[in-house]
């Protein structure tokens, strides 16, 4: 078959040159009106004068062969000889056109003649037998048929076909061919041998008794105007007669040439003397000279080459010799006669055909068996019988042969739904289809057939579809899986009443998982499993396999959330199913345990990471630079709480951190009024500063009760013990509420002993009362004099705004520290 394809590839490459040749040969020839010639493929006829071109009919696009004779080829002969040759060629085509038989070359368009050529069209042709045997006259160059070797079955069936054709010509047409030779035998595109070259045929002239007029062979005439001399029987010289036995002599010589070394004739004939001496050589012909022939044929060929015509077998006897009792020959014979049988007979034959095909070469299967089988594909009732044999032939085909010769016949069959056996056969041979069918045709023809199988009502079809579907996994795109495959499998799994189908659905999904997208599995596959209305152990194990694969596959992976919320709540109740065996129970429990441990470990890791992040955050917050207060705000709040002054106090720092929603409407109004008062006092202080008294003489004590307006207690005051240490936050004295309430009472105080260089304005702004220094006590619990005096210096209240300083009347203790009585402190606070 490789040589066959090689030949066609070579001749197809000469299309352009062929078209240019035909443009000069066929202009005006009527054949060109109906047929288009594409490439020069072969030659045939007497002297291989006919050039054979591959072509097709314009109207139907049906393949054909165009035979062309260029008259200029006969210019080497004189005018009378040229006319004789043309007349014999016309006669041969005319006779061929009139005869219709499977063993005779079929003419599709009769002979047409123009000034430059003769042309006619026939059925598609591969080559002439002479071309295959090495004669390349009028062949496209280079013509490489040297590697083309006939199989024994081809020679055997070819001789049988020629014998059947001669039997038809002799008995039905009453015609003697007279030129049976390789040049007069055409091999068509299906490998069948057809009789051609009726240029020298003779009809019987008597209706009652068969009689064929004799025509003497003349060596003075051109060889192309007479039968080929090597195949002429001896009676041409002995009795100057010829009959139907003459064709059998030629057929016997042809059988010898087909089996001989270098395809040479038995006795070479080049002139008249050799021709006259040949009968004597045939009389003494020994069987040893026929050793090249098969044993079952040798004896009959010797009979066919007998000098006495009556001792030769006739055509009917020849086709019945044991040589043709072969399984392959009978198979090909039955295939050729199929049209004569009814469907029942054909179905019986097709049942045994797959076994017979094993005894035929692949080239014979493709060329001769396949066309016969393809004819019955038009009948749906016969397809289940024919299809297995076609797929057997495809099994041995290469990809090119399958695509060009088999796939075009299978495409229409793939669309059929009935009978259901068609789909069953395709599913059984799906591996073969996927191997040879191109991807585009799989998407267009094979996959839709598989979808129809899933939608069918036959459980056996369902199981086959589910078993072969994973082989398509690499060819399926995301859209096909999501919209066509998974919905059908899920529907079938939920609706079927057959346990094996349901289990196969789960197995199919499991085999498809690794080819699916992770989110498709999480969204479409896993939620579907709890919906299955069956709890048989086989179903549970199928579900278990899907979960295990989805959990362990590196591409997929079930998240711990899904395992904790969906999978484990579904699997745990399955553990107590009574139908489970111990092995199945252990597998189920092992998976549940594995999932739980996975959830546990992943969540523990997450919590540990969160805890680590919180600890790092605390460490970062502790390392950030902050202002650490010198006093405890809690004790400061308690100072004012003990005096019962909570209603008159401004909001402390802790109170300010509380939600505004906890304050009453009256509290919010009071806070707003205090803020407005502070703003007014600050504006007055900036616009109308008081003069500063620089007198250094000691100031007289002032009665604060009559001079100062009601004033809040200082933040360093403690009602429990005057001698206890005080802790005052720095930012407390800077609050607007405190400044607003104290500034009214301090503006009227006289300034005494003020030193311009004693304190800077920067210090006054940050700590006007110098409370940060009041944090130590002596051994008796009293405030130290220097720190207390520093905190009571009037200049610490207002040094930059020239306000009068208050003077306190106080007593000195033995240690020299100033001590205030409780009544003085209360007066000051009032």
C-alpha positions, 0 to 999 in steps of 0.5 A, spaced: 500 500 500 505 504 501 508 503 493 500 505 491 500 511 495 507 513 493 505 512 486 499 517 487 503 522 490 508 522 485 503 523 479 499 528 483 506 532 483 505 533 475 499 536 475 501 543 472 505 539 467 499 535 465 495 541 464 500 544 460 500 538 456 493 537 455 492 544 453 496 543 447 492 536 446 485 536 447 483 543 445 476 542 441 476 535 443 468 534 446 471 530 452 474 536 455 467 539 455 464 534 460 471 532 464 477 535 467 483 532 467 488 533 473 494 528 472 498 523 468 498 517 471 499 511 466 498 508 459 495 502 456 493 499 449 497 496 443 504 499 444 501 503 450 499 508 445 493 511 450 495 516 455 491 515 461 490 521 466 486 522 472 480 526 472 473 528 474 466 529 471 464 537 471 457 536 473 457 530 478 465 531 481 465 523 480 472 521 479 474 518 472 480 516 467 481 520 461 484 516 455 488 520 450 491 518 444 495 524 441 495 523 433 502 526 433 505 519 436 503 516 429 507 521 425 513 515 425 508 511 420 506 512 413 500 515 412 496 508 410 499 505 417 497 511 421 490 510 418 490 503 420 492 504 427 487 509 428 482 505 425 483 499 430 483 504 436 477 506 434 474 499 433 477 497 440 473 503 444 467 502 440 467 495 442 468 497 449 463 502 449 458 497 447 459 491 452 457 492 460 460 487 465 464 487 471 470 484 468 470 489 462 473 496 463 467 501 464 466 507 459 463 513 462 464 517 455 464 514 448 470 516 444 471 523 441 476 525 436 479 532 434 484 534 429 490 532 434 487 527 438 482 521 440 479 521 447 474 517 451 473 517 459 472 511 463 472 509 470 477 511 475 484 507 473 490 505 477 495 503 471 495 498 466 498 491 468 504 492 463 506 499 467 506 495 473 510 489 470 515 495 468 513 497 461 513 505 462 512 507 455 508 514 455 508 514 463 510 520 467 517 520 468 520 518 473 515 512 473 517 509 479 513 502 480 519 498 481 517 497 488 510 495 486 509 487 487 503 483 487 501 479 492 499 472 491 492 473 492 492 479 487 495 475 482 490 469 483 484 473 483 486 477 477 487 471 473 480 469 476 477 476 473 480 475 466 478 468 466 471 470 468 471 476 463 473 471 457 467 466 459 463 472 458 466 474 451 466 467 449 459 465 451 455 471 451 458 476 446 461 470 442 467 474 441 474 472 441 479 478 444 485 475 440 490 480 444 490 478 452 496 481 454 499 486 460 497 492 455 490 490 454 489 489 462 487 495 466 487 495 474 482 500 476 482 504 482 479 498 487 485 493 484 480 490 480 483 487 473 479 489 467 479 487 460 481 492 455 484 493 448 478 490 444 482 493 438 483 486 434 477 482 437 473 478 432 466 476 432 462 470 430 459 471 423 454 465 424 448 465 428 447 457 428 455 455 429 460 459 432 465 461 427 471 466 427 474 469 421 481 468 421 486 474 420 493 472 419 499 475 422 503 480 418 510 482 420 511 487 415 505 491 418 506 495 424 507 491 431 501 496 434 496 494 428 496 487 430 496 482 436 502 482 441 506 476 437 509 473 444 501 471 446 499 469 439 497 461 439 501 456 435 495 455 431 496 461 427 502 458 423 499 451 424 492 451 421 491 458 420 485 458 425 483 461 431 477 460 436 476 462 444 481 457 445 486 462 442 484 467 448 486 461 453 493 460 450 494 467 451 491 467 458 496 461 460 502 465 457 500 471 461 500 467 468 507 464 466 509 472 465 506 474 472 510 468 476 516 468 472 523 472 473 523 479 470 516 477 467 519 474 461 515 470 456 516 463 456 519 463 448 521 469 445 519 471 438 522 477 434 521 475 427 517 470 423 522 464 423 522 464 431 514 465 430 514 459 426 519 454 430 515 456 437 510 450 436 515 445 436 518 448 442 511 448 445 510 440 443 516 438 447 515 443 453 517 440 460 514 441 467 521 443 469 520 449 465 514 451 469 517 451 476 516 458 477 508 457 477 505 455 484 503 447 484 496 448 484 497 452 477 503 449 474 499 443 470 493 447 468 498 452 465 501 447 461 494 444 458 493 452 456 499 452 452 498 446 449 499 446 441 492 442 440 486 448 442 481 442 443 486 440 449 486 446 452 481 448 458 475 453 456 474 459 460 469 456 465 473 450 466 479 455 468 475 459 473 473 452 477 480 449 477 483 448 485 488 454 484 482 458 485 479 454 491 482 459 496 479 463 502 481 470 500 479 468 493 472 466 495 471 472 499 473 477 494 468 473 489 463 474 494 464 481 495 463 482 488 457 479 487 453 482 493 449 486 489 445 479 487 444 477 494 438 479 499 440 482 506 439 476 509 444 472 505 449 478 506 448 479 513 450 471 514 456 473 509 458 479 513 458 475 520 464 471 518 468 476 514 472 479 519 475 472 520 477 472 512 480 478 512 485 476 516 488 472 510 488 478 506 493 483 505 492 490 507 492 493 500 487 488 498 483 490 504 483 497 502 483 497 495 478 491 493 474 489 500 473 496 503 469 499 496 464 493 497 463 494 504 462 502 503 456 500 498 452 497 504 453 503 509 447 506 505 442 501 508 442 502 516 439 495 517 446 493 514 451 497 518 451 493 524 454 487 520 458 491 515 461 496 520 466 491 524 469 489 518 471 496 516 474 498 523 478 491 522 481 494 516 482 501 519 486 497 525 491 496 520 491 503 516 496 508 517 493 515 519 493 518 511 489 511 509 484 512 514 483 519 513 482 519 506 479 512 505 475 510 511 473 516 515 469 519 509 465 513 510 464 513 517 462 520 518 455 519 516 454 513 520 456 516 526 450 521 526 445 515 526 442 513 532 438 507 530 439 501 530 443 502 537 448 497 535 451 502 531 453 506 537 455 500 541 460 498 535 463 504 535 464 505 543 467 498 543 472 500 538 473 507 541 480 507 542 481 505 535 477 512 533 481 516 538 488 513 535 487 515 528 481 520 527 484 528 527 482 532 533 477 537 529 473 531 527 473 528 534 470 534 536 465 535 531 463 527 530 466 523 535 464 527 541 457 528 539 456 521 538 458 519 545 453 524 548 448 521 544 450 514 548 449 518 555 442 520 553 440 513 550 436 508 554 440 502 554 444 501 560 450 497 556 451 503 552 451 507 558 457 503 561 461 503 555 460 511 554 462 511 561 468 507 560 471 510 554 469 517 556 476 518 560 480 517 554 477 523 551 479 527 557 485 531 554 481 533 548 475 536 552 475 543 553 473 547 560 466 549 556 465 542 554 466 538 561 462 543 564 456 544 560 456 537 556 459 532 560 458 533 567 451 535 567 450 528 563 454 524 568 450 527 574 443 526 571 445 519 569 447 517 576 441 520 579 436 517 575 439 510 573 436 504 577 442 500 575 447 499 580 453 498 575 451 504 571 451 508 578 458 505 580 461 507 573 458 514 573 462 515 579 468 511 577 468 516 570 468 522 574 474 519 579 478 518 572 476 525 570 478 529 576 485 530 574 483 533 568 478 538 571 479 545 574 479 545 582 474 550 582 469 546 577 470 540 582 469 544 588 463 547 585 460 541 581 462 535 583 463 535 590 456 538 592 453 532 587 455 526 591 451 527 597 445 527 593 446 520 590 440 516 593 443 510 594 447 507 599 450 501 597 457 499 599 459 499 591 456 506 591 460 509 598 466 506 595 466 510 589 464 516 593 470 515 597 475 514 591 472 521 589 473 524 596 480 521 597 483 523 590 480 530 590 483 531 597 490 528 595 491 530 588 496 536 588 492 540 583 486 539 586 486 539 594 479 540 598 479 546 603 479 545 610 472 549 610 469 544 605 472 538 609 469 541 616 462 543 613 460 539 607 465 532 607 465 530 614 458 531 616 456 527 610 461 521 611 461 520 618 454 517 618 456 513 612 461 509 617 455 506 620 452 503 614 450 495 615 452 493 608 459 495 609 465 490 609 470 490 614 475 492 609 470 497 606 469 500 613 476 501 615 477 505 608 472 509 610 474 510 617 481 512 615 479 517 610 475 520 615 480 520 620 485 523 615 480 529 613 479 530 621 487 530 622 488 535 616 482 540 618 485 539 625 493 541 623 491 546 618 486 550 623 492 549 629 497 552 624 492 558 623 491 559 630 498 559 632 500 564 626 494 569 629 497 568 636 504 569 633 502 575 629 498 578 636 505 577 640 509 581 635 504 586 635 504 587 642 512 587 642 512 592 637 507 597 641 511 596 647 517 598 643 514 604 640 516 611 644 511 614 648 510 619 654 509 615 660 505 619 665 508 621 672 502 620 676 497 615 676 490 618 673 486 613 677 489 616 684 487 623 681 480 621 679 479 619 686 482 625 689 476 629 686 471 623 688 473 624 695 471 631 696 464 630 693 466 635 687 464 630 681 459 635 679 464 641 678 470 637 675 471 637 668 472 631 664 478 627 666 483 623 661 479 617 663 472 620 662 474 623 656 476 616 653 469 614 654 463 614 649 460 620 648 453 616 648 454 615 656 453 623 657 446 626 659 444 632 655 445 637 661 452 634 661 453 635 654 450 643 654 455 644 661 461 642 657 460 646 651 458 652 655 465 651 659 469 651 652 466 657 650 468 661 657 475 658 656 475 661 649 473 668 651 478 668 657 483 667 652 481 672 648 481 677 653 488 675 656 491 676 649 488 683 648 488 686 655 495 684 658 496 686 666 502 690 668 507 686 671 509 689 678 517 689 679 517 691 686 521 686 690 519 688 697 515 682 700 507 683 698 502 683 704 498 677 705 491 677 701 485 674 703 483 669 698 476 668 700 474 675 698 479 676 692 478 670 688 472 667 685 470 660 686 475 656 684 476 648 682 481 645 687 488 644 684 489 637 681 495 636 686 490 636 692 488 630 697 483 630 702 485 624 706 492 627 707 495 633 706 502 630 707 501 624 702 505 625 695 501 627 689 501 624 682 499 629 677 499 628 670 502 633 666 497 634 661 491 635 666 494 642 668 494 644 660 487 642 660 482 648 657 477 647 663 482 647 668 485 654 665 479 657 664 476 656 672 483 658 675 485 664 671 479 668 673 481 667 680 489 669 679 488 675 675 487 679 681 492 676 685 498 681 686 505 679 684 511 679 689 518 677 688 518 676 681 524 675 677 524 675 670 530 670 669 527 665 674 523 661 669 522 661 662 516 661 658 517 654 655 517 651 661 510 655 663 507 653 657 508 645 658 508 645 666 505 652 669 504 649 676 511 646 676 507 640 678 512 635 676 516 637 681 511 635 687 512 628 687 516 627 693 515 627 701 520 627 707 520 622 712 514 625 716 510 625 710 510 632 709 512 635 702 519 638 701 520 645 702 523 646 695 519 642 691 512 645 694 515 652 694 517 651 687 510 649 685 507 655 689 511 660 686 506 665 682 511 666 677 509 659 675 502 661 673 503 667 669 510 670 667 509 672 660 503 676 661 504 681 667 499 678 672 499 679 679 501 674 683 497 671 689 501 671 696 499 666 701 500 666 709 503 660 711 507 657 717 514 654 717 515 648 720 521 646 723 525 643 717 523 650 714 518 647 709 512 651 708 505 648 711 498 650 709 493 649 714 486 645 712 482 652 712 487 655 708 487 650 703 479 650 703 479 657 702 483 657 696 479 652 693 473 656 694 
